[in-house]
Structure formats: C-alpha cells, structure tokens
Amino acid sequence: MAQNNKFSCKPQMTKRVVLYVRESRDGCSIASQLLTLTEIANSRDWQVVKSYSDRNIYSTKDKQSGKSFCELRDALTQSKFDLVMAFSIDRLGKSLQELMRFLESLHENNIDLYLHTQNVDTLTTEGKIIFSMCRIFGEYEHAIISERVTAGINRARNHGKKLGRPRVSLEIEKQILTYRAQGMAIKPIAQSLKIGTSVVQRVLRVADA
C-alpha cells in the first residue's frame, strides 16, 4: 500500500538574515540592539548568519559611514543572506542619498529589509509599499540636487567663471558637486570619477566662490 505523502513536502527554506547595528546618541547600545533583533529573528525562525556593528558615535558633520556598514553594503551582491535587520532606518547611512543607494542595492539583489523602530518588513505588502515610497522620495531629492547643481554651474559660467582647470565636461562638474552635496570627501570623488584630486578641489573652490 502506498504511504501517505501528506507531510513529505520539503520544508520552506529558513530566512538567512544579517543584523546591522550602530551606536548613536539615543542611548540604545549595540548590545541592546543586537539582543532585540536576535529575539525577533528567533521568534520568526529566521537564521542569523552574521552581525555587523559600528561602535563610533558619529557627529552630524561626519558624513562617512562606518567600516562595518561598508562591508555590509559590499556583501549584498554575494547571495549569502536573504534579509537585513536593523534597529532603525537612521542607522542605514549618513545621508538620504546614501540610504537610497543602500535600498536600491537591496532591491537589485532581491534582499528584504526589516526595521524595528519603524515597523517595516518588506516581506509584507505594507512593508513593500513603504519601501517603494522611500525610493521615490530619494529619487526626488536627487533630482532637486541635480537641478540646483546645474543652475549653479550655469550661473557661474554666465559670470565668466571657469570651473576647473584642466577643463572637465559639464557632466563631470555636476557629478563632482552632487557627490560633494551628498557628503563625499574629495579623494573618494576623484577616485569615483577617475580624475585628479586637484581637479575636484578647483571645481569646488570656484563653485564655493
């Protein structure tokens, strides 16, 4: 007699998750954040495969992300986890543009996001809607910055000013000023655009003037 195969189906794969936590001035320690996120993961039968933490408390003037956050961002393409858990959305980047780039990377690599404080879970319909709205607002801010940068360049040129020597294209000038508006330092800008740091400095100096 054939056996009953009602329970022979393979179980659903457990979600592999990574945790990202960062110290901040709100008094919520790394240990407390890790404990909360781990308890939530366990309650949902999610497997925590790794945790990333940045211990420096950044000032509002510091636009550079922590080392562990950069490592997490690089790991998004390696298909080693399915979901990122963070205590709050303000942990994911030091600017809205950086946050948007991170969210885009999650989307491109089919990785979900859980945010404890904001109660966002992209595994749910509501979470996916909020995720989409964040991306829309990010694109809006990028467009506004780009428009202001272009207006500033045109205004400077109309007054006879030349941005940068040796000359670079208008597109490069826009990218330099956009990256700077996002808080990027001079050397990373130069490396990203494959130009000299002196060119970046001259464009910024003339634009500031």
C-alpha positions in Angstrom: 0.0 0.0 0.0 1.3 3.4 -0.9 2.4 5.6 2.0 0.6 8.8 2.8 2.8 11.6 1.4 0.8 14.4 3.0 3.9 15.5 5.0 6.6 14.6 2.5 6.9 18.1 1.0 10.2 19.8 1.6 10.0 22.4 4.4 10.3 26.1 3.4 13.9 27.4 3.5 14.6 29.4 6.6 15.4 33.0 6.0 19.1 33.8 6.4 19.4 37.2 8.0 22.2 39.6 8.9 22.0 42.2 11.6 23.3 45.7 11.4 23.6 47.9 14.5 25.3 51.2 15.2 25.9 53.3 18.3 24.0 56.6 18.5 23.2 59.4 20.9 19.8 58.0 21.7 21.2 55.8 24.4 20.4 52.5 22.7 23.6 50.4 23.0 24.9 47.9 20.4 24.3 45.1 22.9 20.6 46.1 23.4 20.0 46.4 19.6 21.6 43.0 18.9 19.5 41.4 21.7 16.2 42.9 20.4 16.9 42.0 16.8 18.1 38.5 17.7 14.9 37.8 19.7 12.7 38.9 16.8 14.7 36.7 14.4 14.3 33.7 16.7 10.6 34.3 17.2 10.2 34.1 13.4 12.5 31.1 12.9 15.0 33.2 11.0 18.6 32.2 11.0 21.1 34.9 12.0 24.2 34.2 9.9 26.2 37.3 10.8 26.0 40.7 12.6 27.7 43.9 11.6 28.3 46.7 14.1 29.9 50.2 14.1 30.9 51.4 17.5 31.8 55.0 16.7 29.2 57.7 17.5 29.2 60.0 14.5 28.6 63.7 14.7 26.1 65.4 12.4 29.1 66.8 10.5 30.6 63.4 9.8 29.3 62.1 6.5 31.4 59.0 6.3 29.8 55.6 7.0 31.2 53.1 9.4 33.6 50.3 8.3 31.1 47.6 9.0 28.3 49.3 7.1 30.6 49.5 4.1 31.3 45.8 4.5 27.6 45.0 4.6 27.0 47.1 1.5 29.6 45.2 -0.3 28.2 41.8 0.8 24.8 42.5 -0.7 25.9 41.0 -4.0 27.3 37.8 -2.6 23.9 35.9 -2.1 24.8 34.8 1.4 21.7 36.1 3.1 18.1 36.9 2.3 17.2 39.8 4.7 18.9 42.7 6.5 17.6 43.6 10.0 18.4 47.0 11.6 17.1 48.7 14.7 16.1 51.9 12.9 16.3 53.4 9.4 18.7 56.2 10.6 21.4 53.5 11.0 21.5 52.8 7.3 23.6 55.6 6.0 24.6 59.2 7.0 22.5 60.9 4.3 19.3 60.3 2.4 21.2 59.7 -0.8 23.4 57.0 0.9 20.2 55.4 2.3 18.7 55.4 -1.2 21.7 53.7 -2.7 21.6 51.1 0.0 17.9 50.5 -0.6 18.5 50.2 -4.3 21.2 47.6 -3.7 18.8 45.6 -1.6 16.2 45.7 -4.3 18.6 44.8 -7.1 19.8 41.8 -5.2 16.4 40.6 -4.0 17.2 41.1 -0.3 14.5 42.1 2.1 14.7 44.6 4.9 13.3 44.7 8.5 13.4 47.9 10.5 12.4 47.5 14.2 11.6 51.1 15.2 9.7 51.9 12.0 8.0 48.5 12.0 8.9 48.0 8.3 9.1 44.5 6.9 9.4 44.2 3.2 8.2 40.6 3.4 4.8 42.1 3.9 2.7 44.1 1.5 2.7 47.2 3.8 6.5 47.0 4.0 6.9 46.8 0.3 4.7 49.9 -0.1 6.8 51.9 2.4 10.0 50.6 0.7 8.8 51.9 -2.6 7.8 55.3 -1.2 11.3 55.7 0.3 12.9 55.1 -3.1 10.5 57.7 -4.7 11.5 60.4 -2.2 15.1 59.5 -2.7 14.8 60.0 -6.4 13.0 63.3 -5.9 15.8 64.6 -3.7 18.4 63.5 -6.2 16.5 65.4 -8.9 16.4 68.5 -6.8 20.1 68.4 -6.0 20.9 67.9 -9.7 18.7 70.8 -10.7 20.4 73.1 -8.2 23.9 72.0 -9.2 23.2 72.7 -12.9 21.7 76.1 -12.1 24.8 76.9 -10.0 27.2 75.9 -12.8 25.3 77.9 -15.4 25.2 80.9 -13.1 29.0 80.8 -12.6 29.6 80.4 -16.4 27.3 83.3 -17.1 29.5 85.5 -14.9 32.6 84.4 -16.8 33.9 81.9 -14.3 35.5 78.7 -15.5 35.0 75.6 -13.3 38.2 73.6 -13.1 41.5 73.7 -14.9 42.2 71.5 -16.8 38.7 71.7 -18.3 36.3 68.9 -17.5 32.9 68.3 -19.0 29.7 69.8 -17.6 28.6 66.3 -16.6 31.8 65.7 -14.6 31.3 69.1 -12.9 27.7 68.2 -12.0 28.8 64.8 -10.6 31.6 66.5 -8.5 29.2 68.9 -6.9 26.5 66.3 -6.5 28.8 63.9 -4.7 30.0 66.8 -2.5 26.4 67.7 -1.7 26.0 64.1 -0.6 28.9 64.5 1.9 31.6 62.6 -0.1 35.2 63.6 0.6 37.5 64.9 -2.2 39.6 61.8 -2.6 36.7 59.3 -3.0 35.1 61.8 -5.5 38.3 61.8 -7.6 38.6 58.0 -7.4 35.0 57.5 -8.4 35.3 59.8 -11.4 38.8 58.8 -12.3 40.2 62.3 -12.2 42.8 64.1 -10.1 42.0 65.5 -6.6 43.3 68.9 -7.8 40.6 69.0 -10.4 38.0 68.2 -7.8 39.4 70.9 -5.5 39.4 73.6 -8.2 35.8 72.8 -9.2 34.7 73.0 -5.6 36.7 76.2 -4.9 35.2 78.0 -7.9 31.7 76.8 -7.1 32.0 77.9 -3.5 33.2 81.3 -4.6 
